[in-house]
Amino acid sequence: MQCPYCNKELTVKDKCEKCGSDVKPFKKLYKISNRCYNEGLEKAKGRDLSGAIVSLQNSLKINKKNIDARNLLGLIYSEMGEIVDALSEWIISRHFQSENNQATEYLSYFQNNLTRLDTAEKVVKKYNNSLKFAKDGSDDLAII
């Protein structure tokens, strides 16, 4: 974690060694943001994607630079067929951390082949529609 005032890497102390600012409140907020990310990750593993989105958005409200939360949110959006939202999250993520960021791979996967982007969007939307039909009891429409 870096000091929000001078960008120096912080130690375990509650004061920045470079500028002397009290960083205890920021450390607490980052811990809450990470907790929300972990909740979102657990919900995503349990296939509760809408719940995961809420947790990850809460994490990003607290710490907009939480790269892991932003990348996972993009993955969930792409799985739900919201490819534009996914690309937006990954572009923002790459803006905050340009090196050693998984978002670069996710972006290149879709941007290097535009037909893949269209195909992925269509397949995911069909899958989501079939799930909706299955939940509504229309098994024959879900199979089609």
MARSE-284472 format. One record per atom (N, C-alpha, C, CB): residue in one letter; atom name; x, y, z. Coordinates in Angstrom, 1 decimal, decimal comma. Each point is the difference from the previous one (the first is absolute). Glycine has a CB too. Layout:
<nodes>
A_CA_X_Y_Z .
...
</nodes>
This chain:
<nodes>
M_N_0,8_-1,2_0,0 .
M_CA_-0,8_1,2_0,0 .
M_C_0,9_1,2_0,0 .
M_CB_-1,9_-1,2_1,2 .
Q_N_1,4_2,3_-1,9 .
Q_CA_0,8_1,2_-0,1 .
Q_C_-0,7_1,1_0,8 .
Q_CB_0,9_-0,7_-2,3 .
C_N_-0,1_1,6_2,7 .
C_CA_-0,6_1,2_0,7 .
C_C_-0,8_0,8_-1,0 .
C_CB_2,0_0,1_1,6 .
P_N_-3,3_0,2_-1,2 .
P_CA_-0,8_0,8_-0,9 .
P_C_0,4_1,4_-0,3 .
P_CB_-1,8_-1,4_0,8 .
Y_N_2,8_1,9_0,1 .
Y_CA_0,4_1,4_-0,2 .
Y_C_1,3_0,1_-0,8 .
Y_CB_-1,0_0,5_2,2 .
C_N_2,0_-1,4_-1,9 .
C_CA_1,3_0,1_-0,7 .
C_C_0,4_-1,2_-0,8 .
C_CB_0,7_1,5_1,8 .
N_N_-1,6_-2,6_-1,8 .
N_CA_0,2_-1,2_-0,8 .
N_C_1,2_-0,8_0,4 .
N_CB_-1,0_1,2_-1,8 .
K_N_1,5_-1,0_3,0 .
K_CA_1,1_-0,8_0,5 .
K_C_-0,6_-1,3_0,6 .
K_CB_1,4_2,0_0,6 .
E_N_-0,7_-3,1_-0,8 .
E_CA_-0,4_-1,3_0,5 .
E_C_-0,1_0,0_1,5 .
E_CB_1,0_-1,2_-2,0 .
L_N_-2,2_0,8_2,5 .
L_CA_-0,2_0,1_1,5 .
L_C_0,6_-1,3_0,7 .
L_CB_-2,1_1,5_-0,4 .
T_N_2,4_-1,2_1,6 .
T_CA_0,5_-1,1_0,9 .
T_C_-1,2_-0,4_0,9 .
T_CB_2,5_0,8_-0,1 .
V_N_-2,2_-1,5_1,2 .
V_CA_-1,0_-0,4_0,9 .
V_C_-0,4_1,1_1,0 .
V_CB_0,8_-2,3_-0,1 .
K_N_-0,1_3,4_0,1 .
K_CA_-0,3_1,1_0,8 .
K_C_-1,2_0,8_-0,5 .
K_CB_2,4_0,2_0,6 .
D_N_-3,0_0,5_0,3 .
D_CA_-1,2_0,8_-0,4 .
D_C_0,3_1,4_-0,5 .
D_CB_-1,2_-1,3_1,7 .
K_N_2,4_1,6_-1,8 .
K_CA_0,5_1,3_-0,6 .
K_C_0,9_-0,3_-1,1 .
K_CB_-0,2_1,2_2,2 .
C_N_0,1_-0,4_-3,3 .
C_CA_0,9_-0,1_-1,1 .
C_C_1,4_0,5_0,4 .
C_CB_-2,0_0,4_-1,6 .
E_N_2,9_-1,2_1,2 .
E_CA_1,4_0,4_0,4 .
E_C_0,5_1,1_-0,8 .
E_CB_0,4_-2,3_0,6 .
K_N_-0,9_2,6_-1,8 .
K_CA_0,4_1,1_-0,8 .
K_C_-0,6_1,3_0,3 .
K_CB_0,4_-1,6_-1,8 .
C_N_-1,7_1,6_1,8 .
C_CA_-0,7_1,3_0,3 .
C_C_-0,6_0,2_1,4 .
C_CB_-0,5_0,0_-2,5 .
G_N_0,5_-1,1_3,2 .
G_CA_-0,5_0,1_1,4 .
G_C_-1,5_0,0_0,2 .
G_CB_2,0_1,2_0,4 .
S_N_-2,8_-1,5_-1,5 .
S_CA_-1,4_0,0_0,1 .
S_C_-0,6_-1,2_0,7 .
S_CB_0,0_1,3_-2,2 .
D_N_-1,1_-1,1_2,9 .
D_CA_-0,7_-1,1_0,6 .
D_C_-0,7_-0,8_-1,0 .
D_CB_-0,2_1,4_2,1 .
V_N_0,6_-2,7_-2,3 .
V_CA_-0,6_-0,8_-1,0 .
V_C_-0,9_-1,1_0,5 .
V_CB_2,0_0,5_-1,4 .
K_N_-2,2_-0,5_2,7 .
K_CA_-0,8_-1,0_0,7 .
K_C_-1,4_-0,2_-0,6 .
K_CB_1,3_0,4_2,1 .
P_N_-2,0_0,8_-2,4 .
P_CA_-1,3_-0,2_-0,6 .
P_C_0,0_-0,6_-1,4 .
P_CB_-0,7_2,0_1,4 .
F_N_1,7_-1,6_-2,1 .
F_CA_0,1_-0,6_-1,4 .
F_C_0,3_-1,5_0,1 .
F_CB_0,8_2,2_-0,9 .
K_N_0,0_-2,6_1,8 .
K_CA_0,3_-1,4_0,1 .
K_C_-1,3_-0,8_0,4 .
K_CB_2,4_0,5_0,7 .
K_N_-3,2_0,1_0,1 .
K_CA_-1,2_-0,6_0,5 .
K_C_-1,0_-0,1_-1,2 .
K_CB_0,3_0,9_2,3 .
L_N_-0,3_0,1_-3,2 .
L_CA_-0,9_0,0_-1,1 .
L_C_0,5_-1,1_-1,0 .
L_CB_-0,5_2,5_0,3 .
Y_N_1,8_-2,6_-0,5 .
Y_CA_0,5_-1,0_-1,0 .
Y_C_-0,3_-1,4_0,5 .
Y_CB_1,8_1,6_-0,6 .
K_N_-1,8_-1,8_1,9 .
K_CA_-0,4_-1,3_0,6 .
K_C_-1,4_-0,3_-0,3 .
K_CB_1,7_0,2_1,8 .
I_N_-2,6_0,8_-1,6 .
I_CA_-1,4_-0,2_-0,3 .
I_C_-0,2_-0,3_-1,5 .
I_CB_-0,6_1,5_1,9 .
S_N_1,3_-0,8_-2,7 .
S_CA_-0,1_-0,2_-1,5 .
S_C_0,4_-1,5_-0,3 .
S_CB_0,5_2,5_-0,4 .
N_N_0,6_-2,9_1,0 .
N_CA_0,5_-1,4_-0,2 .
N_C_-1,0_-1,0_0,5 .
N_CB_2,3_0,8_0,1 .
R_N_-3,0_-0,5_1,0 .
R_CA_-1,0_-0,9_0,5 .
R_C_-1,2_-0,1_-0,9 .
R_CB_0,7_0,6_2,3 .
C_N_-1,1_0,5_-2,9 .
C_CA_-1,1_0,0_-1,0 .
C_C_0,4_-0,8_-1,2 .
C_CB_-0,8_2,2_0,8 .
Y_N_2,1_-2,1_-1,2 .
Y_CA_0,5_-0,8_-1,2 .
Y_C_0,0_-1,4_0,3 .
Y_CB_1,5_1,9_-0,6 .
N_N_-1,1_-2,3_1,8 .
N_CA_0,0_-1,4_0,4 .
N_C_-1,5_-0,6_0,0 .
N_CB_2,1_0,4_1,4 .
E_N_-3,0_0,4_-0,9 .
E_CA_-1,4_-0,4_0,0 .
E_C_-0,5_-0,2_-1,4 .
E_CB_-0,4_1,3_2,1 .
G_N_0,8_-0,4_-3,0 .
G_CA_-0,4_-0,1_-1,4 .
G_C_0,6_-1,2_-0,7 .
G_CB_-0,2_2,4_-0,1 .
L_N_1,5_-2,7_0,5 .
L_CA_0,6_-1,2_-0,6 .
L_C_-0,7_-1,3_0,5 .
L_CB_2,2_1,3_0,0 .
E_N_-2,5_-1,3_1,2 .
E_CA_-0,8_-1,2_0,6 .
E_C_-1,3_-0,2_-0,7 .
E_CB_1,2_0,3_2,2 .
K_N_-1,9_0,9_-2,4 .
K_CA_-1,3_-0,1_-0,7 .
K_C_0,1_-0,4_-1,4 .
K_CB_-0,8_1,8_1,5 .
A_N_1,9_-1,4_-2,2 .
A_CA_0,2_-0,4_-1,4 .
A_C_0,3_-1,4_0,0 .
A_CB_0,9_2,3_-0,6 .
K_N_-0,1_-2,9_1,5 .
K_CA_0,3_-1,4_0,0 .
K_C_-1,3_-0,8_0,2 .
K_CB_2,3_0,5_0,9 .
G_N_-3,2_0,0_-0,1 .
G_CA_-1,3_-0,6_0,2 .
G_C_-1,0_0,2_-1,1 .
G_CB_0,5_0,2_2,4 .
R_N_-0,1_0,5_-3,4 .
R_CA_-0,9_0,4_-1,2 .
R_C_-1,1_0,9_0,3 .
R_CB_0,5_-2,2_-0,9 .
D_N_-0,3_3,0_2,0 .
D_CA_-0,9_1,1_0,3 .
D_C_0,5_1,3_-0,6 .
D_CB_-0,7_-1,1_2,2 .
L_N_0,6_1,2_-3,5 .
L_CA_0,6_1,1_-0,7 .
L_C_-0,5_1,3_0,3 .
L_CB_0,4_-1,6_-1,8 .
S_N_-1,7_1,7_1,9 .
S_CA_-0,6_1,4_0,4 .
S_C_0,4_0,4_1,4 .
S_CB_-1,9_-0,5_-1,5 .
G_N_2,0_-0,4_2,4 .
G_CA_0,5_0,3_1,3 .
G_C_1,5_0,4_0,0 .
G_CB_-1,7_-1,6_1,0 .
A_N_2,5_0,9_-1,8 .
A_CA_1,4_0,3_-0,2 .
A_C_0,2_1,4_-0,6 .
A_CB_0,5_-2,4_-0,3 .
I_N_-1,4_2,8_-0,6 .
I_CA_0,1_1,3_-0,6 .
I_C_-0,2_1,1_1,1 .
I_CB_-0,8_-0,9_-2,2 .
V_N_-0,2_0,7_3,0 .
V_CA_-0,2_1,0_1,1 .
V_C_1,2_0,1_0,9 .
V_CB_-2,5_-0,5_-0,1 .
S_N_3,0_-0,6_0,5 .
S_CA_1,2_0,0_0,9 .
S_C_1,2_0,7_-0,6 .
S_CB_-0,8_-2,1_1,1 .
L_N_1,0_1,7_-2,4 .
L_CA_1,2_0,6_-0,7 .
L_C_-0,2_1,5_-0,2 .
L_CB_0,4_-2,2_-1,1 .
Q_N_-1,6_2,6_0,8 .
Q_CA_-0,3_1,5_-0,2 .
Q_C_0,2_0,7_1,3 .
Q_CB_-1,6_-0,5_-1,8 .
N_N_1,2_-0,1_2,9 .
N_CA_0,3_0,6_1,3 .
N_C_1,5_0,1_0,3 .
N_CB_-2,2_-0,9_0,8 .
S_N_2,9_-0,1_-1,2 .
S_CA_1,5_0,1_0,2 .
S_C_0,6_1,1_-0,8 .
S_CB_0,0_-2,5_0,3 .
L_N_-0,5_2,7_-1,5 .
L_CA_0,5_1,1_-0,9 .
L_C_-0,5_1,4_0,4 .
L_CB_0,1_-1,7_-1,8 .
K_N_-1,2_1,7_2,5 .
K_CA_-0,4_1,3_0,6 .
K_C_1,0_0,5_1,0 .
K_CB_-2,5_-0,6_-0,5 .
I_N_3,0_-0,4_1,3 .
I_CA_0,9_0,4_1,0 .
I_C_1,4_0,2_-0,5 .
I_CB_-1,3_-1,3_1,6 .
N_N_1,8_0,5_-2,5 .
N_CA_1,3_0,1_-0,6 .
N_C_-0,1_-0,3_-1,5 .
N_CB_1,1_-0,8_2,2 .
K_N_-1,2_1,9_-3,0 .
K_CA_-0,1_-0,1_-1,4 .
K_C_1,2_-0,7_-0,7 .
K_CB_-1,5_2,0_0,1 .
K_N_2,6_-2,1_0,6 .
K_CA_1,2_-0,6_-0,5 .
K_C_0,2_-1,4_0,4 .
K_CB_1,0_2,2_0,0 .
N_N_-2,0_-2,9_0,5 .
N_CA_0,0_-1,4_0,3 .
N_C_0,0_-0,8_-1,3 .
N_CB_-1,1_0,4_2,3 .
I_N_2,3_-0,7_-2,8 .
I_CA_0,1_-0,6_-1,3 .
I_C_-0,6_-1,4_0,0 .
I_CB_2,1_1,2_-0,4 .
D_N_-2,0_-2,0_1,4 .
D_CA_-0,5_-1,3_0,0 .
D_C_-1,6_0,0_0,0 .
D_CB_2,0_-0,8_1,3 .
A_N_-2,6_1,8_-0,6 .
A_CA_-1,4_0,1_0,0 .
A_C_-0,5_0,5_-1,4 .
A_CB_0,0_0,5_2,5 .
R_N_0,7_0,4_-3,1 .
R_CA_-0,4_0,5_-1,3 .
R_C_0,1_-1,1_-1,1 .
R_CB_0,8_2,3_0,7 .
N_N_0,3_-3,1_-0,6 .
N_CA_0,2_-1,0_-1,0 .
N_C_-1,1_-1,1_0,1 .
N_CB_2,5_0,5_0,0 .
L_N_-2,8_-0,9_1,3 .
L_CA_-1,0_-1,0_0,2 .
L_C_-1,4_0,5_-0,4 .
L_CB_1,4_-0,9_1,9 .
L_N_-1,7_2,2_-1,6 .
L_CA_-1,2_0,6_-0,5 .
L_C_-0,1_-0,1_-1,5 .
L_CB_0,0_1,5_2,0 .
G_N_1,1_-1,2_-2,7 .
G_CA_0,0_-0,2_-1,4 .
G_C_-0,3_-1,4_-0,5 .
G_CB_1,6_1,9_-0,1 .
L_N_-1,0_-2,8_0,8 .
L_CA_-0,2_-1,5_-0,4 .
L_C_-1,5_-0,3_0,2 .
L_CB_2,4_-0,6_0,6 .
I_N_-3,0_1,0_0,5 .
I_CA_-1,4_-0,3_0,2 .
I_C_-0,9_0,7_-1,0 .
I_CB_0,5_-0,2_2,5 .
Y_N_-0,2_1,4_-2,8 .
Y_CA_-0,8_0,7_-1,1 .
Y_C_0,1_-0,8_-1,3 .
Y_CB_0,4_2,2_1,1 .
S_N_0,8_-2,6_-1,4 .
S_CA_0,2_-0,7_-1,3 .
S_C_-0,8_-1,3_0,0 .
S_CB_2,3_1,0_-0,3 .
E_N_-2,3_-1,7_1,5 .
E_CA_-0,8_-1,3_0,1 .
E_C_-1,5_0,3_-0,1 .
E_CB_1,9_-1,0_1,4 .
M_N_-2,3_2,1_-1,0 .
M_CA_-1,4_0,3_-0,1 .
M_C_-0,4_0,6_-1,3 .
M_CB_0,0_0,4_2,4 .
G_N_0,9_-0,2_-3,3 .
G_CA_-0,3_0,5_-1,3 .
G_C_0,2_1,5_-0,2 .
G_CB_-1,5_-1,9_-0,2 .
E_N_1,9_2,6_1,3 .
E_CA_0,2_1,4_0,0 .
E_C_1,4_0,3_-0,4 .
E_CB_-1,8_0,3_1,8 .
I_N_2,1_-0,5_-3,1 .
I_CA_1,4_0,1_-0,4 .
I_C_0,5_1,4_0,0 .
I_CB_-0,4_-2,0_-1,4 .
V_N_-0,4_2,9_1,1 .
V_CA_0,4_1,5_0,0 .
V_C_0,4_0,4_1,4 .
V_CB_-1,5_0,5_-1,9 .
D_N_0,7_-0,9_2,9 .
D_CA_0,3_0,3_1,4 .
D_C_1,3_-0,7_0,5 .
D_CB_-2,5_0,3_0,4 .
A_N_2,7_-1,5_-0,9 .
A_CA_1,2_-0,7_0,4 .
A_C_1,2_0,7_-0,6 .
A_CB_-1,3_-2,2_0,0 .
L_N_1,2_2,5_-1,3 .
L_CA_1,2_0,7_-0,6 .
L_C_0,2_1,4_0,7 .
L_CB_-0,5_-1,1_-2,2 .
S_N_-0,5_1,7_2,6 .
S_CA_0,2_1,3_0,7 .
S_C_0,7_-0,2_1,3 .
S_CB_-2,1_0,9_-1,0 .
E_N_1,8_-1,9_1,8 .
E_CA_0,7_-0,3_1,3 .
E_C_1,4_-0,3_-0,3 .
E_CB_-2,1_-0,9_1,0 .
W_N_2,4_0,1_-2,0 .
W_CA_1,4_-0,4_-0,3 .
W_C_0,8_1,2_-0,5 .
W_CB_-0,8_-2,3_-0,5 .
I_N_0,2_3,2_-0,2 .
I_CA_0,8_1,1_-0,5 .
I_C_0,3_0,9_1,2 .
I_CB_-1,2_-0,1_-2,2 .
I_N_0,3_0,3_3,1 .
I_CA_0,2_0,8_1,2 .
I_C_1,1_-0,7_0,9 .
I_CB_-2,3_0,9_0,0 .
S_N_2,2_-2,2_0,1 .
S_CA_1,0_-0,7_0,8 .
S_C_1,4_0,1_-0,6 .
S_CB_-1,8_-1,6_0,6 .
R_N_1,9_1,5_-1,9 .
R_CA_1,3_0,2_-0,7 .
R_C_0,5_1,4_0,1 .
R_CB_-0,6_-1,8_-1,6 .
H_N_-0,3_2,8_1,7 .
H_CA_0,4_1,4_0,2 .
H_C_0,7_0,1_1,4 .
H_CB_-1,9_0,8_-1,5 .
F_N_1,4_-1,4_2,5 .
F_CA_0,5_0,1_1,4 .
F_C_1,3_-0,8_0,1 .
F_CB_-2,3_0,4_0,9 .
Q_N_2,4_-1,5_-1,6 .
Q_CA_1,2_-0,9_0,1 .
Q_C_0,3_-0,5_-1,3 .
Q_CB_-0,4_-0,6_2,4 .
S_N_1,3_1,2_-3,1 .
S_CA_0,3_-0,4_-1,4 .
S_C_0,9_-1,3_-0,2 .
S_CB_-0,3_2,4_-0,6 .
E_N_1,1_-2,7_1,6 .
E_CA_0,8_-1,1_0,0 .
E_C_-0,4_-1,1_0,9 .
E_CB_1,9_1,5_-0,6 .
N_N_-1,7_-2,8_0,2 .
N_CA_-0,4_-1,1_0,8 .
N_C_-1,5_0,0_0,4 .
N_CB_2,4_-0,1_0,8 .
N_N_-3,2_0,3_-1,8 .
N_CA_-1,5_0,1_0,2 .
N_C_-0,7_-1,0_-0,9 .
N_CB_0,2_2,4_0,7 .
Q_N_-1,0_-3,3_-0,1 .
Q_CA_-0,7_-1,0_-0,8 .
Q_C_-1,0_0,7_-1,0 .
Q_CB_0,2_-1,6_1,9 .
A_N_-0,6_2,8_-1,6 .
A_CA_-0,9_0,7_-0,9 .
A_C_0,5_0,2_-1,4 .
A_CB_-0,9_1,2_2,0 .
T_N_2,2_-1,1_-2,1 .
T_CA_0,6_0,1_-1,4 .
T_C_-0,3_-1,3_-0,8 .
T_CB_1,8_1,5_0,9 .
E_N_-1,7_-2,6_-0,3 .
E_CA_-0,3_-1,3_-0,7 .
E_C_-1,5_-0,1_-0,3 .
E_CB_1,9_-1,1_1,2 .
Y_N_-2,7_1,5_-0,3 .
Y_CA_-1,5_0,0_-0,2 .
Y_C_-0,4_0,9_-1,2 .
Y_CB_-0,4_-0,5_2,4 .
L_N_1,0_1,7_-2,4 .
L_CA_-0,3_0,9_-1,1 .
L_C_0,5_-0,5_-1,3 .
L_CB_0,2_1,9_1,6 .
S_N_1,0_-2,4_-1,6 .
S_CA_0,5_-0,5_-1,3 .
S_C_-0,7_-1,2_-0,5 .
S_CB_2,2_0,8_0,6 .
Y_N_-2,8_-1,6_0,3 .
Y_CA_-0,8_-1,2_-0,4 .
Y_C_-1,2_0,5_-0,9 .
Y_CB_0,7_-1,3_2,1 .
F_N_-1,3_2,3_-1,6 .
F_CA_-1,2_0,5_-0,8 .
F_C_0,3_1,0_-1,1 .
F_CB_-1,3_-0,3_2,1 .
Q_N_2,3_1,2_-1,8 .
Q_CA_0,2_1,0_-1,0 .
Q_C_0,8_-0,5_-1,3 .
Q_CB_0,0_1,6_1,9 .
N_N_0,8_-2,6_-1,7 .
N_CA_0,7_-0,5_-1,2 .
N_C_-0,8_-0,8_-1,0 .
N_CB_1,9_-0,1_1,5 .
N_N_-3,1_-0,3_-1,1 .
N_CA_-0,9_-0,7_-0,9 .
N_C_-1,4_0,5_0,3 .
N_CB_1,5_-2,0_-0,1 .
L_N_-2,0_2,9_-0,8 .
L_CA_-1,3_0,6_0,2 .
L_C_-1,1_-1,0_-0,2 .
L_CB_0,9_2,1_-0,7 .
T_N_-0,7_-3,1_-0,1 .
T_CA_-1,1_-1,0_-0,2 .
T_C_-0,1_-0,8_1,3 .
T_CB_0,5_-0,2_-2,4 .
R_N_0,6_0,0_3,2 .
R_CA_-0,1_-0,7_1,3 .
R_C_-0,8_0,8_0,9 .
R_CB_2,2_-1,0_-0,4 .
L_N_-2,1_2,3_0,3 .
L_CA_-0,8_0,9_0,9 .
L_C_-1,5_-0,2_-0,3 .
L_CB_2,0_1,7_0,1 .
D_N_-2,3_-1,6_-1,4 .
D_CA_-1,4_-0,2_-0,3 .
D_C_-0,6_-1,4_0,3 .
D_CB_0,4_1,7_-1,8 .
T_N_0,4_-2,7_1,5 .
T_CA_-0,4_-1,3_0,3 .
T_C_-0,2_-0,2_1,5 .
T_CB_1,2_-0,8_-2,0 .
A_N_-0,2_1,2_2,8 .
A_CA_-0,1_-0,1_1,5 .
A_C_-1,3_0,6_0,5 .
A_CB_2,5_-0,1_0,2 .
E_N_-2,7_1,3_-0,7 .
E_CA_-1,2_0,7_0,5 .
E_C_-1,3_-0,7_-0,4 .
E_CB_1,2_2,1_-0,2 .
K_N_-1,3_-2,7_-1,0 .
K_CA_-1,2_-0,7_-0,4 .
K_C_-0,1_-1,3_0,8 .
K_CB_0,2_1,0_-2,3 .
V_N_0,8_-1,7_2,5 .
V_CA_0,0_-1,3_0,7 .
V_C_-0,5_0,2_1,4 .
V_CB_1,8_-0,9_-1,5 .
V_N_-1,2_1,9_2,2 .
V_CA_-0,3_0,3_1,4 .
V_C_-1,5_0,4_0,1 .
V_CB_2,4_0,6_0,5 .
K_N_-2,8_0,2_-1,4 .
K_CA_-1,4_0,5_0,1 .
K_C_-1,0_-1,2_-0,2 .
K_CB_0,7_2,3_-0,8 .
K_N_-0,3_-3,2_-0,2 .
K_CA_-0,9_-1,2_-0,2 .
K_C_0,0_-0,9_1,3 .
K_CB_0,5_0,1_-2,5 .
Y_N_0,7_-0,2_3,0 .
Y_CA_0,1_-0,9_1,3 .
Y_C_-0,8_0,6_1,1 .
Y_CB_2,3_-0,7_-0,7 .
N_N_-2,2_2,0_0,9 .
N_CA_-0,8_0,7_1,0 .
N_C_-1,5_-0,1_-0,2 .
N_CB_1,9_1,6_0,4 .
N_N_-2,3_-1,5_-1,7 .
N_CA_-1,4_-0,1_-0,3 .
N_C_-0,5_-1,5_0,3 .
N_CB_0,2_1,8_-1,8 .
S_N_0,6_-2,8_1,5 .
S_CA_-0,4_-1,3_0,3 .
S_C_-0,1_-0,3_1,5 .
S_CB_1,1_-0,7_-2,2 .
L_N_-0,2_1,3_2,9 .
L_CA_-0,1_-0,1_1,5 .
L_C_-1,3_0,7_0,5 .
L_CB_2,5_0,0_0,2 .
K_N_-2,8_1,1_-0,8 .
K_CA_-1,3_0,7_0,4 .
K_C_-1,2_-0,9_-0,3 .
K_CB_1,1_2,2_-0,4 .
F_N_-1,1_-2,8_-0,8 .
F_CA_-1,1_-0,9_-0,4 .
F_C_-0,1_-1,2_1,0 .
F_CB_0,3_0,7_-2,4 .
A_N_0,9_-1,2_2,7 .
A_CA_0,0_-1,2_0,9 .
A_C_-0,5_0,4_1,4 .
A_CB_1,9_-1,0_-1,2 .
K_N_-1,6_2,1_1,7 .
K_CA_-0,5_0,5_1,3 .
K_C_-1,5_0,2_0,0 .
K_CB_2,2_1,1_0,5 .
D_N_-2,7_-0,6_-1,7 .
D_CA_-1,4_0,2_-0,1 .
D_C_-0,8_-1,2_-0,3 .
D_CB_0,5_2,2_-0,8 .
G_N_0,2_-3,4_0,7 .
G_CA_-0,7_-1,2_-0,2 .
G_C_-0,3_-0,4_-1,5 .
G_CB_-1,0_0,4_2,2 .
S_N_1,6_0,4_-3,1 .
S_CA_-0,2_-0,3_-1,4 .
S_C_1,2_-0,8_-0,5 .
S_CB_-1,3_2,2_-0,4 .
D_N_1,3_-3,5_0,8 .
D_CA_1,2_-0,8_-0,4 .
D_C_0,2_-0,2_-1,5 .
D_CB_-0,4_-1,2_2,2 .
D_N_-0,7_1,2_-2,9 .
D_CA_0,1_-0,2_-1,5 .
D_C_0,7_1,2_-0,6 .
D_CB_-2,1_-1,5_0,0 .
L_N_1,7_2,7_0,4 .
L_CA_0,7_1,2_-0,5 .
L_C_1,4_0,1_0,4 .
L_CB_-2,2_1,2_0,0 .
A_N_2,5_-1,7_1,2 .
A_CA_1,4_0,1_0,5 .
A_C_0,9_-1,0_-0,8 .
A_CB_-0,9_0,6_2,3 .
I_N_0,3_-1,7_-2,7 .
I_CA_0,8_-1,0_-0,8 .
I_C_0,3_0,6_-1,4 .
I_CB_-1,0_-1,9_1,3 .
I_N_0,0_2,5_-1,9 .
I_CA_0,1_0,6_-1,3 .
I_C_1,1_1,1_0,1 .
I_CB_-2,4_-0,5_-0,6 .
</nodes>
